């Protein structure tokens, strides 16, 4: 079980780009594509998003792995709560951003996470480690996509 949690955490952590605050510009005449440092406000917002993600992801991943292993209603409810906590962290991290688009995208991502946290059917499907991987992999990546594109 612990090994499964570590694998799930590793996969989930890879979802959030490590290069917060950097953006890639398109090629300009006579030059190649180059990485350009984002403005300090975007970098600050990305760092806050990264901290919220790091703080909320481990408890959520552990709860998902436990729910997939036990199948108990209490464990599924705990996973739902942890996803709600992650939503709150993302909302808080982006609410004070100077860029109104980051604020709007943070709200959109948090609303989607909160909606999924309230949907018991998302968690009743957790029966195997593979189910947990699907939830923590492509689905979570999709739900967080409104904010993650700012930080890649």
URMOJO-V279406 format. One record per run of one state. SS is the DSSP state (helix for helix, strand for strand, loop for the rest). FROM is the first residue (numbers start at 1). TO is the last residue. Records with the same first field share a line. If there is no record, write none. Layout:
SS: FROM-TO + FROM-TO
This chain:
loop: 1-1 + 14-21 + 25-34 + 38-39 + 71-72 + 96-99 + 119-119 + 125-128 + 152-152
helix: 2-13 + 40-70 + 73-95 + 100-118 + 120-124 + 129-151
strand: 22-24 + 35-37
